Amino acid sequence: MIQFEQVGKRFGDFVAVDNLSLRLADGEFTVLIGPSGSGKSTTLKMINRLVEHDQGRILFAGQEIRSFREEDLRRRMGYAIQSIGLFPHWTVAQNIATVPALLKWPKARVAARVEELLHLLGLPPAEFSRRYPHQLSGGQQQRVGVARALAADPEVLLMDEPFGALDPVTRSALQTEIARIHQVSGKAIVLVTHDIDEALLLADRIVMLDRGRVVQDGTPRQILLEPASDFVTSFVGRSEVGLKLLALDQVASRMRQDQHIEGPAITGTATLREALSALIANRTEQLPVVDEHGHTIGSIHVADLLDIAA
Ligand SMILES: Nc1ncnc2c1ncn2[C@@H]1O[C@H](COP(=O)(O)OP(=O)(O)OP(=O)(O)O)[C@@H](O)[C@H]1O
């Protein structure tokens, strides 16, 4: 879907991106991660030509991105950024409708799409569609930014720290939403963050950058279990690898289906890390596991968590 072939970008004498080769597959959730100044945003912006690369080739759907008209390219790629960039004198509905309106969709189709997206992002239309950006909280503004990026059903969603500067609760709710949107839409998403937990939670694939170069490109499990260098190990947080591995899997994947026990329960969709926490908090070695209706579906034991690195 998107392919970088030995791509480079300089700002004056400074090399921001150096000889980058990457292939991002259809439907894949890719997270670009690395310290400040490592070239993440520059890499992302080269995809929709907000920044022009000056070496190598970038292909989208098999064609060099320079062969597209910029506006055609950008309409096929949703773009959401931390600073949001909503139009202040437009209502929420008008903001979300920006690209559909440019594409001259019929009014009824635009209205239906805006309503659908407001529902999808947990903003009831009756309450929110006529508000202006200054009448929204930061988290609500970010949701509108994501809805706007999704509006014209783009083939790719590019997101630059879309959940930055949010409180942990709102951030976690938006992360869950974007994971769900990815699951139901099957769209390719490229997200920039410097938060390793966000990367591990969302990514099919993590591309870690340092000083404009890829230092590792792999699944969350590979990044945790087979770090390519000390840089990767320390970025991941050396002492927390076990807990981060536990956070990658759900309780249902490890539970004992045949055993039904009594006690405070945990849901099958909780992570194994949450299960460990619940086991400790309840001072027990095993917990019943329930489905979303509260029906017992099995049990999870401390021992089930120990072979997670296998
Ligand atoms: N327009 C520009 N002119 C000059 N230098 C730039 C420009 N844009 C980016 N840079 C430099 O290129 C390097 C990479 O920047 P980039 O924004 O891609 O980093 P980043 O990994 O996204 O960082 P952060 O996490 O801080 O946003 C930085 O050192 C930055 O100062």
Ligand as a Chemical Component Dictionary entry (heavy atoms), coordinates in Angstrom:
data_LIG
# 
_chem_comp.id                   LIG 
_chem_comp.type                 NON-POLYMER 
_chem_comp.pdbx_formal_charge   0 
_chem_comp.three_letter_code    LIG 
# 
loop_
_chem_comp_atom.comp_id 
_chem_comp_atom.atom_id 
_chem_comp_atom.alt_atom_id 
_chem_comp_atom.type_symbol 
_chem_comp_atom.charge 
_chem_comp_atom.model_Cartn_x 
_chem_comp_atom.model_Cartn_y 
_chem_comp_atom.model_Cartn_z 
_chem_comp_atom.pdbx_ordinal 
LIG N1  N1  N 0 10.969 22.387 8.617  1  
LIG C1  C1  C 0 12.081 22.034 9.261  2  
LIG N2  N2  N 0 13.220 22.762 9.157  3  
LIG C2  C2  C 0 14.344 22.395 9.801  4  
LIG N3  N3  N 0 14.458 21.285 10.570 5  
LIG C3  C3  C 0 13.369 20.527 10.703 6  
LIG C4  C4  C 0 12.127 20.860 10.067 7  
LIG N4  N4  N 0 11.229 19.896 10.383 8  
LIG C5  C5  C 0 11.864 19.024 11.200 9  
LIG N5  N5  N 0 13.155 19.393 11.382 10 
LIG C6  C6  C 0 14.150 18.673 12.176 11 
LIG O1  O1  O 0 14.176 17.324 11.758 12 
LIG C7  C7  C 0 14.296 16.445 12.871 13 
LIG C8  C8  C 0 13.163 15.449 12.854 14 
LIG O2  O2  O 0 11.958 16.137 13.119 15 
LIG P1  P1  P 0 10.575 15.376 13.321 16 
LIG O3  O3  O 0 9.536  16.394 13.549 17 
LIG O4  O4  O 0 10.387 14.437 12.193 18 
LIG O5  O5  O 0 10.865 14.554 14.649 19 
LIG P2  P2  P 0 9.915  13.716 15.560 20 
LIG O6  O6  O 0 10.551 12.392 15.745 21 
LIG O7  O7  O 0 8.524  13.730 15.012 22 
LIG O8  O8  O 0 9.991  14.534 16.930 23 
LIG P3  P3  P 0 8.909  14.912 18.058 24 
LIG O9  O9  O 0 8.615  13.642 18.814 25 
LIG O10 O10 O 0 9.639  15.907 18.901 26 
LIG O11 O11 O 0 7.709  15.487 17.352 27 
LIG C9  C9  C 0 14.318 17.335 14.107 28 
LIG O12 O12 O 0 15.652 17.481 14.542 29 
LIG C10 C10 C 0 13.770 18.650 13.631 30 
LIG O13 O13 O 0 14.322 19.729 14.339 31 
# 
loop_
_chem_comp_bond.comp_id 
_chem_comp_bond.atom_id_1 
_chem_comp_bond.atom_id_2 
_chem_comp_bond.value_order 
_chem_comp_bond.pdbx_ordinal 
LIG N1  C1  SING 1  
LIG C1  N2  SING 2  
LIG C1  C4  DOUB 3  
LIG N2  C2  DOUB 4  
LIG C2  N3  SING 5  
LIG N3  C3  DOUB 6  
LIG C3  C4  SING 7  
LIG C3  N5  SING 8  
LIG C4  N4  SING 9  
LIG N4  C5  DOUB 10 
LIG C5  N5  SING 11 
LIG N5  C6  SING 12 
LIG C6  O1  SING 13 
LIG C6  C10 SING 14 
LIG O1  C7  SING 15 
LIG C7  C8  SING 16 
LIG C7  C9  SING 17 
LIG C8  O2  SING 18 
LIG O2  P1  SING 19 
LIG P1  O3  DOUB 20 
LIG P1  O4  SING 21 
LIG P1  O5  SING 22 
LIG O5  P2  SING 23 
LIG P2  O6  DOUB 24 
LIG P2  O7  SING 25 
LIG P2  O8  SING 26 
LIG O8  P3  SING 27 
LIG P3  O9  DOUB 28 
LIG P3  O10 SING 29 
LIG P3  O11 SING 30 
LIG C9  O12 SING 31 
LIG C9  C10 SING 32 
LIG C10 O13 SING 33 
# 
